Amino acid sequence: MDSARSDTPDLALKILVAGGFGVGKTTLVGAVSEIKPLRTEEQLTVAGTGVDDLDGVERKTTTTVAMDFGRITIRDGLSVYLFGTPGQDRFWFLWDELAQGALGAVVLADTRRLTDCFPAVDFFEHRGIPFVIAVNRFDGSRAFRPDEVSRALDLDDRTPVVLCDARHRASGKDVLITLVEHAGREHAARVLAQAKS
């Protein structure tokens, strides 16, 4: 009999990585995933001209058409599954399915195109899904403090805003830790509120 194997079922936490087109969602999932991430990247084509707004991301040549998927093992029996959402409006119908059962979400923001993250913020706020804003620092872009970004997005004071570089694993892990801690606080607050009512 194998005594090393626990009878406790494996636990998987689901986290979404969302944000506007070209903000770095695929890059973040790839940087932190311990497995080769599943990507549904396709080449941008002439058919997307006039549909995909490339202002500020003119060098982008591919786009996610379904989702990105990565995994991080925290310890034996506990994993985090990362689902990167597509950024264009025409793929938002996928978000409802991807959001089911999610612990929370990372909303990546690009200060050159900050309004592109409004739909993701709105989506998670209306569904009561805890989220953090991760400002992806692009080379050559103007730097803003987290409190400035929070005010610009009119966020609730409890919503964390952190700076990150989606290309670097350590930076991405810090973002995920911030999200898990925030989601834990939000869950505890909801349980307490329900107990009082």
N, C-alpha and C positions, 0 to 999 in steps of 0.2 A: 504494500500500500504506500502511495506517495504522500508522505507527510509534509513535504515542502509546499504543496499546492493548497492554498486556502480555499475554504468553502464559500468565502465572501465573493460575491459577484464583482466583476470589474466595473469601475465607475468612469464614465466619460463626461467631461464638461464640454459644452458646445459654445464656441465664441464666434461671432460674426465680425468680419472686417469689411467696413462699408465706407462710402465716400464717393466723391465725384469722379468723373472720367479722368484718368491719367494721374491720379493723386498718389499712387504707390501701393495699392492694395496687394497686387500680385507680388511685388517686391518684398513687402513685409511678410506675407505668408511664406514665401520662399526663404527668407532670411532666418526665420525662427523655427521652421519645421525641421524635425530630425529625420524625416523621410523625404525622398524626392517628391516634391509637391505635385499633385494632379493639377494641371492647368488646362484651361479651355481657351487658350489664346489663338486668335486668328489674325491674319494680316488685314490691316485697314485697306479698303478698296475704294475705287471711284464711287461705288454705290453709296458709301457713307458720306460723301461730300454734301455739305449742306445739312446733314443730320448730326454728325459728330462734330462738336465744337472743339477745334484744335488750338484756339487762342491760348497762348501760354505754354502749350505742350506740342509745338509744331514738329518736334523731332520724334514724336510717338509714332510707331509703325504697326503696333499690334493692339488688340483689344480683347478683353475677356467676354465671351459670349454665353457663358453659363455660370461657372463658379471656379474658384481655386480651392484646393483642399490640402491641408497639412496637418501634422500631428506632433504633439510634444508629450513625452512620457514624464510625469512628475515623479512617480514612484511606482513600484509594482502594483498593478491594479487600479491606477489612477492616471488617466490620459486627458489631454486637452485636444479637442478637434477644432481646427480653424477652418472657417468657410469664408472665402473672399467673395463678395457679391460683385456682380457687374455694375459699372457706374452709369451707363447710359439710361435715359428715361425708358426707352423701348424694352428694356429687360427688367423693369421693376416688378413685373408680375411674379418673378421668381422670389422676391424678397419675403413674401408671406410664408412660402413653404420653407425657405431657409431659416426663418426666424423661429419656427416652432421648436420649443424646448431649449432655446438659447439661454445661457446664463447671463449673457450681456453682449455688448458690441463695442468695438473700437471704430470710431468715426475718424477717418484720416482727413486732414484738412491741409489745403495748400493756400497760403495767404495771398498768392497771386490770383487765385480764383476762389476766394472764401465762400462766395454765395453758392458754389457747387455742392457744399456739404449741407445746405439748408434742408433739402429733401430727406436726407438720412437722419438728421436731428429730429425733424418733424415725425418721421416714421417711428423712431424708437420712443420719443416722448409720448405719442398717442397710444402706443401699445404697452406702455409701462415697463419697457425693457431697459435696464440700467446700461448706460454707455459712458464712455470717456471720449474726449476729443484729443487726438494725437496730431499735433501740428508737425507735418513732415517738412523738415528744413531742406529746401532745395538750394543748391549752390547758386549764389548770385541773387537770391531773393531777399527782400527786406525782412529783418528780424523784428518780431513782435513778442512782447511778454505774454505769458498765459492769461493774465488778467485782462489785457487788451483784447485778446481773441474772445474770451468769455463775454465781455461786454458787447463786442461786435456781433456775436451770435445770440445775444440776449438769453444766455443760459441760466438755469437755476444755479444758485450759489453752491449747491452740493455736487454739481457735475464737474469732475476733474478735467483740467486742461493741462496736457503735458507736451513738451517739445520732444521730437524724436528724429532719428534718421533711419528710415525704413530699410536702408541697405545693410544696417548693422544688427547682428543678432542680439547683442547685449541691450541695445536701445529698444528693440522690439520686445524683448523679454520684460524690460522695465515697464513698458506700456501695458502688457498683459497682466503683470502683477498689480499695477494700479487699478486695472479694470476688475480683477477678481476681488481685491480688497473693497472697492466701491460697491460692487454687486453684493458682497456679504453684508456691508452696512445697510444697504437699501432693503435687503431681504429681512434683516433683523428688525429694522424700523417698521416694516409692514406687519410682521408677526406681532410686534408689540402693540401697534395701533389696533390690530384685529382683537387682541386679547383685552384691550381696554374698552372696546365697543360692545 
